[in-house]
Amino acid sequence: MPACPHCQKNTIGLVSKFWTDAACPAQCSACGGLAYLPAHETTILNLIAYPGYFVVLLAVIFTNSLIPVFIWAALWIAALGHTLWRAPLVAISDTESANNKRYRNILIVLLAAAATIWWLFYH
């Protein structure tokens, strides 16, 4: 289990650590402190996952084999394990978390408004 950055006790689970971000931090069961996994720590997962879909699809088409899928999945699982076991959690306060939630919600509303405007003009 990952250590809480507030009390240094291993009370935050790996699943909680994986699903945290600055807007939805994990809470320590011992001290109640909030912590999250910074986005720069999960960059390696994104670098393997997103371009990997396209590369694996091309490799499967050209080789007519599923071996690239297994290699890609193994690399992604290894990167996930490395991130979850080695990357430290970062402490965050309640007010910072609330601000991050508010900014994320504003972004979602702006994206929805832009998509609606695009849909109205081009359909």
C-alpha positions as CSV (number, residue, x, y, z in Angstrom):
1,M,0.0,0.0,0.0
2,P,1.2,3.5,-0.7
3,A,2.3,5.7,2.1
4,C,0.2,8.8,3.1
5,P,2.3,11.9,2.6
6,H,0.8,13.4,5.8
7,C,1.3,10.7,8.4
8,Q,3.7,8.3,6.4
9,K,1.4,5.3,7.2
10,N,0.6,2.7,4.5
11,T,-3.2,3.3,4.5
12,I,-4.1,4.2,0.9
13,G,-4.9,1.3,-1.4
14,L,-3.4,0.8,-4.9
15,V,-6.8,1.1,-6.5
16,S,-7.4,4.4,-4.7
17,K,-4.0,5.6,-5.8
18,F,-4.7,4.7,-9.4
19,W,-7.9,6.6,-9.6
20,T,-6.8,9.8,-7.8
21,D,-6.2,13.1,-9.4
22,A,-6.0,16.7,-8.1
23,A,-9.7,17.1,-8.2
24,C,-10.6,13.7,-6.6
25,P,-7.8,12.9,-4.1
26,A,-7.6,9.7,-2.0
27,Q,-8.2,10.1,1.8
28,C,-6.0,8.4,4.3
29,S,-7.9,6.2,6.7
30,A,-5.5,7.0,9.6
31,C,-5.1,10.8,9.6
32,G,-7.8,11.9,7.1
33,G,-5.3,13.7,4.9
34,L,-5.9,14.0,1.2
35,A,-3.3,12.9,-1.4
36,Y,-3.2,12.3,-5.2
37,L,-1.0,10.9,-7.9
38,P,0.3,13.8,-10.0
39,A,-0.4,13.7,-13.8
40,H,3.3,13.7,-14.7
41,E,3.6,10.3,-13.0
42,T,1.0,8.8,-15.3
43,T,2.5,10.2,-18.5
44,I,4.3,7.0,-19.2
45,L,1.0,5.1,-19.1
46,N,-0.5,7.6,-21.6
47,L,2.5,7.3,-23.8
48,I,2.2,3.5,-24.0
49,A,-1.6,3.4,-24.1
50,Y,-2.8,6.0,-26.6
51,P,-0.3,5.8,-29.4
52,G,-0.1,2.1,-28.6
53,Y,-3.6,1.5,-29.9
54,F,-2.7,2.7,-33.4
55,V,0.7,1.0,-33.5
56,V,-0.7,-2.3,-32.3
57,L,-3.6,-2.1,-34.8
58,L,-1.1,-1.6,-37.6
59,A,1.2,-4.3,-36.3
60,V,-1.7,-6.8,-36.1
61,I,-2.8,-5.9,-39.7
62,F,0.7,-6.2,-41.1
63,T,1.8,-9.3,-39.2
64,N,-1.6,-11.0,-39.1
65,S,-0.8,-12.1,-35.6
66,L,-2.0,-11.2,-32.1
67,I,1.5,-11.2,-30.6
68,P,1.8,-7.3,-30.8
69,V,-1.4,-7.1,-28.7
70,F,0.2,-9.3,-26.0
71,I,3.5,-7.3,-26.1
72,W,1.6,-4.0,-25.8
73,A,-0.5,-5.3,-22.9
74,A,2.6,-6.5,-21.1
75,L,4.3,-3.2,-21.5
76,W,1.2,-1.3,-20.3
77,I,0.8,-3.6,-17.2
78,A,4.5,-3.2,-16.4
79,A,4.3,0.6,-16.6
80,L,1.1,0.5,-14.5
81,G,2.8,-1.6,-11.9
82,H,5.9,0.7,-11.9
83,T,3.7,3.7,-11.5
84,L,1.6,2.3,-8.7
85,W,4.5,0.9,-6.7
86,R,7.1,3.7,-7.2
87,A,5.4,7.0,-7.8
88,P,4.8,9.0,-4.5
89,L,1.5,10.5,-3.6
90,V,1.4,14.3,-3.2
91,A,-0.4,16.0,-0.3
92,I,-3.3,18.4,-1.1
93,S,-5.6,20.5,1.0
94,D,-9.4,20.5,1.0
95,T,-9.5,24.0,-0.5
96,E,-7.1,23.1,-3.3
97,S,-9.1,20.0,-4.1
98,A,-12.4,22.0,-4.2
99,N,-10.8,24.6,-6.5
100,N,-9.6,21.8,-8.8
101,K,-13.1,20.3,-8.9
102,R,-14.6,23.7,-9.7
103,Y,-12.1,24.3,-12.6
104,R,-12.6,20.8,-14.0
105,N,-16.4,21.3,-13.9
106,I,-16.0,24.7,-15.7
107,L,-13.9,23.0,-18.3
108,I,-16.5,20.3,-18.9
109,V,-19.3,22.9,-19.3
110,L,-17.2,24.9,-21.8
111,L,-16.4,21.7,-23.8
112,A,-20.1,20.8,-23.8
113,A,-21.0,24.3,-24.9
114,A,-18.4,24.2,-27.7
115,A,-19.7,20.8,-28.8
116,T,-23.3,22.0,-28.8
117,I,-22.4,25.1,-30.9
118,W,-20.4,23.0,-33.3
119,W,-23.3,20.5,-33.6
120,L,-25.8,23.3,-34.2
121,F,-23.8,25.0,-36.9
122,Y,-22.6,21.9,-38.8
123,H,-25.7,19.7,-38.7
